[in-house]
Amino acid sequence: MLGESRLVTLALSCSLLGLVGCGSGSALSSSPALPGAGAPLSTAAGASAATSHSATAMSGQRIAVSAKPAGAQPPLFYDDFSDGKATAWNATAGTWSVCHPSSGAPYAYCATGLQNNTTFAGSPSWTDYSLTVAVLPTFTYPPAHVREGLDIMVRAADANHFDELEIMPEHSGAEHWHILRSSPQGYASLGSGHVSVASGTMYWLRLNATGSQFTAFISTDGQHFTTLGTVTDSAYPTGGIGLRTWGGMTASYGPVAVASTGTAAPPSPAPTSPPSGPMTSETPSQADAFVNSVGVDSHFVYSQQVYSTNYPVVSQLLINSGIKHLRDSGPAYDQVYISKMAMLSAHGIHHSVGFGLKTTAAQMSADLKALGPSNIDFVEPQNEYDTYRDPNWASTIVAEQKLIWNTLRADPAFNGITILGPALAQQRNYAVMGPLDAYEDAGNLHNATCDLNPATSTRSVSIANMTTDIRASTVSKPIWTTETGYADRTASACQTPDAVIAKYDPRLIAERWNAGEPRSYIFSFADDASDPIFGSMGLISVNGTAKPQYTAIQSMLNLLADPGAPFSPTTVSYSLTGQTQNVHHILLQKRDGSRVLMLWIEKPAINGTQNASEVPVAVPSQQISLSVPGLTAATDYAYDTSKWTISPQSLPVNSGTVNLTVADTISFVRF
């Protein structure tokens, strides 16, 4: 299953987990293995405690390891599968076996099914504990439309009720971690971020559950752990543990250890984003992965809009913007439209295709081949069909979704095209459609921002709640936001001055990125004079003039652009101290090894009255200090808000520390 050359040299041991009393190959307590919902519990075999043991290297070599001093509390559970058995586990889905991942490697618990592999262990009465798991994943490296992942679960009452840490590689180089709550209604995202992982590399994952607080960690050696994030959730106070892979990923697990909170020795949890105080370690995301998360809606298919009446100017502005992803579709694709899309694709700008309800399978195939499958990012069904006067709208749109899926997945020529689920106008309607994971690669969300700051999103629904709503349909697949943005002039109650939108749009992209979304699309590229409600949400005006928000996004993307082959960013230790309240961040790395720390104050920059009297609100800047071991040089790239370009300023460095002024516009610190 795994190439021996990719295996690391040291397997996880009780000592590396900070545990004592570890027996070999079985649970150390009477630990019922948790089955599916409603099934009875079974008791796992116990094992006597040991005061010392040896850990096995993946090459097969035995390495002596000493246990902790006598008197330390023994673990709740430990299983290294060295007896060739998994009697402590109850596999509820997929294919599980105790196997040798490669010749000479020690036993591990192997998930080899290509869909959902799930298994449970432990006691439903466990409360506060730390789960640490060594895992060696194998990615399938599928086309971009496929997503896969692995999970470790805590507080598991049954197959539907638990909290989990999920690691989801994305083959654009933007890997994600998520802390999720599972319920019969689907998954709720509690926290997420970015982390670099590689196929065939051993990782140690840790999820601590203490009271209502959950903290996730990752390690590459089983000894030095990096904090991924901390969330709160009070849904499940007790429960056992579980393991899962899905979407084609296979993995070998083990050893698996559970310790009462305080027994293991994890690092001190880092504060919420960004960290403040002691040093924290963080693995950056690839800078160009962030650039590739940005898309924009357009209407090149319409002959009466500026996209066609002033095509040379509009297309050149799009090319110059640095945006590489276009959401554009219409009722028909003639040769003029095909030529426009081909020209943009030649400049590295890919587009989407939307299919109407009456589109047949044969027409879908013909349209995609005429447009060129390699030029197409994604396809989607009829837009916001829940607003149509069809009492059976849910069954109608689900039927179209299934037709699109079955048509494209039957033809290898379309394997590289992502299939999005239906985008709906009303968030509550996702539950009416029901789960669609089997017929989509990602969920499709429209985020109504109105006049509120990006992290707030809507007056009635936060980003987190919107994610919860769509999880009734997109249960475990990624979520793309395909419409979001601000109107500067509208007949509705939501309008925002351009000077504020120029602050908000880059932050909107950043907040969606921090929410774990691989792609978000600003609505829209150009204004539409015929639409009194949404017609002023463009980055450029109807006469082809760039607005401040266009320049703000262009400046950000040009600064961060770093095209090339995927690479593995390196972990950096740093601290942020001072006035860090409401300061959000993203840490990126370029191929030359330099890091870029994006910082901004996430507070409203408008009075939020929802009427024509909307006026900007001054947000006071905040003083913080960035400390990095060995730092000798740093540059602050800040917006000039008179023209929305970005200018560099060299920062004085004193003993590895620089002083920064953070505002409600994003600043970019390169070091």
DAHUUR-V893562 format. One record per residue. N is the residue number from 1. RES is the residue in one small letter. BURIAL is # if it has 16 or more other ideal C-beta (glycine too) atoms within 10 Angstrom, else .. Layout:
BEGIN
n->N res->RES burial->BURIAL
n->N res->RES burial->BURIAL
END
This chain:
BEGIN
n->1 res->m burial->.
n->2 res->l burial->#
n->3 res->g burial->.
n->4 res->e burial->.
n->5 res->s burial->.
n->6 res->r burial->.
n->7 res->l burial->#
n->8 res->v burial->#
n->9 res->t burial->.
n->10 res->l burial->#
n->11 res->a burial->#
n->12 res->l burial->#
n->13 res->s burial->#
n->14 res->c burial->#
n->15 res->s burial->#
n->16 res->l burial->#
n->17 res->l burial->#
n->18 res->g burial->#
n->19 res->l burial->#
n->20 res->v burial->#
n->21 res->g burial->#
n->22 res->c burial->#
n->23 res->g burial->#
n->24 res->s burial->#
n->25 res->g burial->#
n->26 res->s burial->#
n->27 res->a burial->#
n->28 res->l burial->#
n->29 res->s burial->#
n->30 res->s burial->.
n->31 res->s burial->#
n->32 res->p burial->#
n->33 res->a burial->#
n->34 res->l burial->#
n->35 res->p burial->#
n->36 res->g burial->.
n->37 res->a burial->.
n->38 res->g burial->.
n->39 res->a burial->.
n->40 res->p burial->.
n->41 res->l burial->#
n->42 res->s burial->.
n->43 res->t burial->.
n->44 res->a burial->#
n->45 res->a burial->.
n->46 res->g burial->.
n->47 res->a burial->#
n->48 res->s burial->.
n->49 res->a burial->.
n->50 res->a burial->#
n->51 res->t burial->.
n->52 res->s burial->.
n->53 res->h burial->#
n->54 res->s burial->.
n->55 res->a burial->#
n->56 res->t burial->#
n->57 res->a burial->#
n->58 res->m burial->#
n->59 res->s burial->#
n->60 res->g burial->.
n->61 res->q burial->.
n->62 res->r burial->.
n->63 res->i burial->.
n->64 res->a burial->.
n->65 res->v burial->.
n->66 res->s burial->.
n->67 res->a burial->#
n->68 res->k burial->#
n->69 res->p burial->.
n->70 res->a burial->.
n->71 res->g burial->.
n->72 res->a burial->.
n->73 res->q burial->.
n->74 res->p burial->#
n->75 res->p burial->#
n->76 res->l burial->#
n->77 res->f burial->#
n->78 res->y burial->#
n->79 res->d burial->#
n->80 res->d burial->#
n->81 res->f burial->#
n->82 res->s burial->#
n->83 res->d burial->#
n->84 res->g burial->.
n->85 res->k burial->.
n->86 res->a burial->#
n->87 res->t burial->#
n->88 res->a burial->#
n->89 res->w burial->#
n->90 res->n burial->#
n->91 res->a burial->#
n->92 res->t burial->#
n->93 res->a burial->#
n->94 res->g burial->#
n->95 res->t burial->.
n->96 res->w burial->#
n->97 res->s burial->.
n->98 res->v burial->#
n->99 res->c burial->#
n->100 res->h burial->#
n->101 res->p burial->#
n->102 res->s burial->#
n->103 res->s burial->.
n->104 res->g burial->.
n->105 res->a burial->#
n->106 res->p burial->#
n->107 res->y burial->#
n->108 res->a burial->#
n->109 res->y burial->#
n->110 res->c burial->#
n->111 res->a burial->#
n->112 res->t burial->#
n->113 res->g burial->#
n->114 res->l burial->#
n->115 res->q burial->.
n->116 res->n burial->.
n->117 res->n burial->#
n->118 res->t burial->#
n->119 res->t burial->#
n->120 res->f burial->#
n->121 res->a burial->#
n->122 res->g burial->#
n->123 res->s burial->#
n->124 res->p burial->#
n->125 res->s burial->.
n->126 res->w burial->#
n->127 res->t burial->.
n->128 res->d burial->#
n->129 res->y burial->#
n->130 res->s burial->#
n->131 res->l burial->#
n->132 res->t burial->#
n->133 res->v burial->#
n->134 res->a burial->#
n->135 res->v burial->#
n->136 res->l burial->#
n->137 res->p burial->#
n->138 res->t burial->#
n->139 res->f burial->#
n->140 res->t burial->.
n->141 res->y burial->.
n->142 res->p burial->#
n->143 res->p burial->.
n->144 res->a burial->#
n->145 res->h burial->#
n->146 res->v burial->.
n->147 res->r burial->#
n->148 res->e burial->#
n->149 res->g burial->#
n->150 res->l burial->#
n->151 res->d burial->#
n->152 res->i burial->#
n->153 res->m burial->#
n->154 res->v burial->#
n->155 res->r burial->#
n->156 res->a burial->#
n->157 res->a burial->#
n->158 res->d burial->#
n->159 res->a burial->#
n->160 res->n burial->.
n->161 res->h burial->#
n->162 res->f burial->#
n->163 res->d burial->#
n->164 res->e burial->#
n->165 res->l burial->#
n->166 res->e burial->#
n->167 res->i burial->#
n->168 res->m burial->#
n->169 res->p burial->#
n->170 res->e burial->#
n->171 res->h burial->#
n->172 res->s burial->.
n->173 res->g burial->#
n->174 res->a burial->#
n->175 res->e burial->#
n->176 res->h burial->#
n->177 res->w burial->#
n->178 res->h burial->#
n->179 res->i burial->#
n->180 res->l burial->#
n->181 res->r burial->#
n->182 res->s burial->#
n->183 res->s burial->.
n->184 res->p burial->.
n->185 res->q burial->.
n->186 res->g burial->#
n->187 res->y burial->#
n->188 res->a burial->#
n->189 res->s burial->#
n->190 res->l burial->#
n->191 res->g burial->#
n->192 res->s burial->#
n->193 res->g burial->#
n->194 res->h burial->#
n->195 res->v burial->#
n->196 res->s burial->#
n->197 res->v burial->#
n->198 res->a burial->.
n->199 res->s burial->#
n->200 res->g burial->#
n->201 res->t burial->.
n->202 res->m burial->#
n->203 res->y burial->#
n->204 res->w burial->#
n->205 res->l burial->#
n->206 res->r burial->#
n->207 res->l burial->#
n->208 res->n burial->#
n->209 res->a burial->#
n->210 res->t burial->.
n->211 res->g burial->.
n->212 res->s burial->.
n->213 res->q burial->.
n->214 res->f burial->#
n->215 res->t burial->#
n->216 res->a burial->#
n->217 res->f burial->#
n->218 res->i burial->#
n->219 res->s burial->#
n->220 res->t burial->#
n->221 res->d burial->.
n->222 res->g burial->#
n->223 res->q burial->.
n->224 res->h burial->.
n->225 res->f burial->#
n->226 res->t burial->#
n->227 res->t burial->#
n->228 res->l burial->#
n->229 res->g burial->#
n->230 res->t burial->#
n->231 res->v burial->#
n->232 res->t burial->.
n->233 res->d burial->#
n->234 res->s burial->.
n->235 res->a burial->.
n->236 res->y burial->#
n->237 res->p burial->.
n->238 res->t burial->.
n->239 res->g burial->#
n->240 res->g burial->#
n->241 res->i burial->#
n->242 res->g burial->#
n->243 res->l burial->#
n->244 res->r burial->#
n->245 res->t burial->#
n->246 res->w burial->#
n->247 res->g burial->#
n->248 res->g burial->#
n->249 res->m burial->#
n->250 res->t burial->#
n->251 res->a burial->#
n->252 res->s burial->#
n->253 res->y burial->#
n->254 res->g burial->#
n->255 res->p burial->#
n->256 res->v burial->#
n->257 res->a burial->#
n->258 res->v burial->#
n->259 res->a burial->#
n->260 res->s burial->#
n->261 res->t burial->.
n->262 res->g burial->.
n->263 res->t burial->#
n->264 res->a burial->#
n->265 res->a burial->.
n->266 res->p burial->#
n->267 res->p burial->#
n->268 res->s burial->.
n->269 res->p burial->#
n->270 res->a burial->#
n->271 res->p burial->.
n->272 res->t burial->.
n->273 res->s burial->#
n->274 res->p burial->#
n->275 res->p burial->#
n->276 res->s burial->#
n->277 res->g burial->.
n->278 res->p burial->.
n->279 res->m burial->.
n->280 res->t burial->#
n->281 res->s burial->#
n->282 res->e burial->#
n->283 res->t burial->#
n->284 res->p burial->#
n->285 res->s burial->#
n->286 res->q burial->#
n->287 res->a burial->#
n->288 res->d burial->#
n->289 res->a burial->#
n->290 res->f burial->#
n->291 res->v burial->#
n->292 res->n burial->#
n->293 res->s burial->#
n->294 res->v burial->#
n->295 res->g burial->#
n->296 res->v burial->#
n->297 res->d burial->#
n->298 res->s burial->#
n->299 res->h burial->#
n->300 res->f burial->#
n->301 res->v burial->#
n->302 res->y burial->#
n->303 res->s burial->.
n->304 res->q burial->.
n->305 res->q burial->#
n->306 res->v burial->#
n->307 res->y burial->#
n->308 res->s burial->#
n->309 res->t burial->.
n->310 res->n burial->#
n->311 res->y burial->.
n->312 res->p burial->.
n->313 res->v burial->.
n->314 res->v burial->#
n->315 res->s burial->#
n->316 res->q burial->.
n->317 res->l burial->#
n->318 res->l burial->#
n->319 res->i burial->#
n->320 res->n burial->.
n->321 res->s burial->#
n->322 res->g burial->#
n->323 res->i burial->#
n->324 res->k burial->#
n->325 res->h burial->#
n->326 res->l burial->#
n->327 res->r burial->#
n->328 res->d burial->#
n->329 res->s burial->#
n->330 res->g burial->.
n->331 res->p burial->.
n->332 res->a burial->.
n->333 res->y burial->#
n->334 res->d burial->.
n->335 res->q burial->.
n->336 res->v burial->.
n->337 res->y burial->#
n->338 res->i burial->.
n->339 res->s burial->.
n->340 res->k burial->#
n->341 res->m burial->#
n->342 res->a burial->.
n->343 res->m burial->.
n->344 res->l burial->#
n->345 res->s burial->#
n->346 res->a burial->.
n->347 res->h burial->.
n->348 res->g burial->.
n->349 res->i burial->#
n->350 res->h burial->#
n->351 res->h burial->#
n->352 res->s burial->#
n->353 res->v burial->#
n->354 res->g burial->#
n->355 res->f burial->#
n->356 res->g burial->.
n->357 res->l burial->.
n->358 res->k burial->.
n->359 res->t burial->#
n->360 res->t burial->.
n->361 res->a burial->.
n->362 res->a burial->.
n->363 res->q burial->.
n->364 res->m burial->#
n->365 res->s burial->#
n->366 res->a burial->.
n->367 res->d burial->#
n->368 res->l burial->#
n->369 res->k burial->.
n->370 res->a burial->.
n->371 res->l burial->#
n->372 res->g burial->.
n->373 res->p burial->#
n->374 res->s burial->.
n->375 res->n burial->#
n->376 res->i burial->#
n->377 res->d burial->#
n->378 res->f burial->#
n->379 res->v burial->#
n->380 res->e burial->#
n->381 res->p burial->#
n->382 res->q burial->#
n->383 res->n burial->#
n->384 res->e burial->#
n->385 res->y burial->#
n->386 res->d burial->#
n->387 res->t burial->.
n->388 res->y burial->.
n->389 res->r burial->.
n->390 res->d burial->.
n->391 res->p burial->.
n->392 res->n burial->.
n->393 res->w burial->#
n->394 res->a burial->#
n->395 res->s burial->.
n->396 res->t burial->#
n->397 res->i burial->#
n->398 res->v burial->#
n->399 res->a burial->.
n->400 res->e burial->#
n->401 res->q burial->#
n->402 res->k burial->.
n->403 res->l burial->#
n->404 res->i burial->#
n->405 res->w burial->#
n->406 res->n burial->.
n->407 res->t burial->#
n->408 res->l burial->#
n->409 res->r burial->.
n->410 res->a burial->.
n->411 res->d burial->.
n->412 res->p burial->.
n->413 res->a burial->.
n->414 res->f burial->#
n->415 res->n burial->.
n->416 res->g burial->.
n->417 res->i burial->#
n->418 res->t burial->#
n->419 res->i burial->#
n->420 res->l burial->#
n->421 res->g burial->#
n->422 res->p burial->#
n->423 res->a burial->#
n->424 res->l burial->#
n->425 res->a burial->.
n->426 res->q burial->.
n->427 res->q burial->#
n->428 res->r burial->.
n->429 res->n burial->#
n->430 res->y burial->#
n->431 res->a burial->#
n->432 res->v burial->#
n->433 res->m burial->#
n->434 res->g burial->.
n->435 res->p burial->#
n->436 res->l burial->#
n->437 res->d burial->#
n->438 res->a burial->.
n->439 res->y burial->#
n->440 res->e burial->#
n->441 res->d burial->#
n->442 res->a burial->#
n->443 res->g burial->#
n->444 res->n burial->#
n->445 res->l burial->#
n->446 res->h burial->#
n->447 res->n burial->#
n->448 res->a burial->#
n->449 res->t burial->#
n->450 res->c burial->#
n->451 res->d burial->#
n->452 res->l burial->#
n->453 res->n burial->#
n->454 res->p burial->#
n->455 res->a burial->#
n->456 res->t burial->#
n->457 res->s burial->#
n->458 res->t burial->#
n->459 res->r burial->.
n->460 res->s burial->.
n->461 res->v burial->#
n->462 res->s burial->.
n->463 res->i burial->#
n->464 res->a burial->.
n->465 res->n burial->.
n->466 res->m burial->#
n->467 res->t burial->#
n->468 res->t burial->#
n->469 res->d burial->#
n->470 res->i burial->#
n->471 res->r burial->#
n->472 res->a burial->#
n->473 res->s burial->#
n->474 res->t burial->#
n->475 res->v burial->#
n->476 res->s burial->#
n->477 res->k burial->#
n->478 res->p burial->#
n->479 res->i burial->#
n->480 res->w burial->#
n->481 res->t burial->#
n->482 res->t burial->#
n->483 res->e burial->#
n->484 res->t burial->#
n->485 res->g burial->#
n->486 res->y burial->#
n->487 res->a burial->#
n->488 res->d burial->#
n->489 res->r burial->.
n->490 res->t burial->#
n->491 res->a burial->.
n->492 res->s burial->.
n->493 res->a burial->.
n->494 res->c burial->#
n->495 res->q burial->#
n->496 res->t burial->#
n->497 res->p burial->#
n->498 res->d burial->#
n->499 res->a burial->#
n->500 res->v burial->#
n->501 res->i burial->#
n->502 res->a burial->#
n->503 res->k burial->#
n->504 res->y burial->#
n->505 res->d burial->#
n->506 res->p burial->#
n->507 res->r burial->#
n->508 res->l burial->#
n->509 res->i burial->#
n->510 res->a burial->#
n->511 res->e burial->#
n->512 res->r burial->#
n->513 res->w burial->#
n->514 res->n burial->#
n->515 res->a burial->#
n->516 res->g burial->#
n->517 res->e burial->#
n->518 res->p burial->#
n->519 res->r burial->#
n->520 res->s burial->#
n->521 res->y burial->#
n->522 res->i burial->#
n->523 res->f burial->#
n->524 res->s burial->#
n->525 res->f burial->#
n->526 res->a burial->#
n->527 res->d burial->#
n->528 res->d burial->#
n->529 res->a burial->.
n->530 res->s burial->.
n->531 res->d burial->.
n->532 res->p burial->.
n->533 res->i burial->.
n->534 res->f burial->#
n->535 res->g burial->#
n->536 res->s burial->#
n->537 res->m burial->#
n->538 res->g burial->#
n->539 res->l burial->#
n->540 res->i burial->#
n->541 res->s burial->#
n->542 res->v burial->#
n->543 res->n burial->.
n->544 res->g burial->#
n->545 res->t burial->.
n->546 res->a burial->#
n->547 res->k burial->#
n->548 res->p burial->#
n->549 res->q burial->#
n->550 res->y burial->#
n->551 res->t burial->#
n->552 res->a burial->#
n->553 res->i burial->#
n->554 res->q burial->#
n->555 res->s burial->#
n->556 res->m burial->#
n->557 res->l burial->#
n->558 res->n burial->.
n->559 res->l burial->#
n->560 res->l burial->#
n->561 res->a burial->.
n->562 res->d burial->#
n->563 res->p burial->.
n->564 res->g burial->.
n->565 res->a burial->.
n->566 res->p burial->.
n->567 res->f burial->.
n->568 res->s burial->.
n->569 res->p burial->#
n->570 res->t burial->.
n->571 res->t burial->.
n->572 res->v burial->#
n->573 res->s burial->.
n->574 res->y burial->#
n->575 res->s burial->#
n->576 res->l burial->#
n->577 res->t burial->.
n->578 res->g burial->.
n->579 res->q burial->#
n->580 res->t burial->#
n->581 res->q burial->.
n->582 res->n burial->.
n->583 res->v burial->#
n->584 res->h burial->#
n->585 res->h burial->#
n->586 res->i burial->#
n->587 res->l burial->#
n->588 res->l burial->#
n->589 res->q burial->#
n->590 res->k burial->#
n->591 res->r burial->.
n->592 res->d burial->.
n->593 res->g burial->.
n->594 res->s burial->#
n->595 res->r burial->#
n->596 res->v burial->#
n->597 res->l burial->#
n->598 res->m burial->#
n->599 res->l burial->#
n->600 res->w burial->#
n->601 res->i burial->#
n->602 res->e burial->#
n->603 res->k burial->.
n->604 res->p burial->#
n->605 res->a burial->#
n->606 res->i burial->#
n->607 res->n burial->.
n->608 res->g burial->#
n->609 res->t burial->.
n->610 res->q burial->.
n->611 res->n burial->.
n->612 res->a burial->.
n->613 res->s burial->.
n->614 res->e burial->#
n->615 res->v burial->.
n->616 res->p burial->.
n->617 res->v burial->.
n->618 res->a burial->.
n->619 res->v burial->#
n->620 res->p burial->.
n->621 res->s burial->.
n->622 res->q burial->#
n->623 res->q burial->.
n->624 res->i burial->#
n->625 res->s burial->.
n->626 res->l burial->#
n->627 res->s burial->#
n->628 res->v burial->#
n->629 res->p burial->.
n->630 res->g burial->.
n->631 res->l burial->#
n->632 res->t burial->.
n->633 res->a burial->.
n->634 res->a burial->#
n->635 res->t burial->.
n->636 res->d burial->#
n->637 res->y burial->#
n->638 res->a burial->#
n->639 res->y burial->#
n->640 res->d burial->.
n->641 res->t burial->.
n->642 res->s burial->.
n->643 res->k burial->.
n->644 res->w burial->#
n->645 res->t burial->.
n->646 res->i burial->#
n->647 res->s burial->.
n->648 res->p burial->.
n->649 res->q burial->.
n->650 res->s burial->.
n->651 res->l burial->#
n->652 res->p burial->.
n->653 res->v burial->#
n->654 res->n burial->.
n->655 res->s burial->.
n->656 res->g burial->.
n->657 res->t burial->#
n->658 res->v burial->#
n->659 res->n burial->.
n->660 res->l burial->#
n->661 res->t burial->.
n->662 res->v burial->#
n->663 res->a burial->#
n->664 res->d burial->#
n->665 res->t burial->#
n->666 res->i burial->#
n->667 res->s burial->#
n->668 res->f burial->#
n->669 res->v burial->#
n->670 res->r burial->#
n->671 res->f burial->#
END
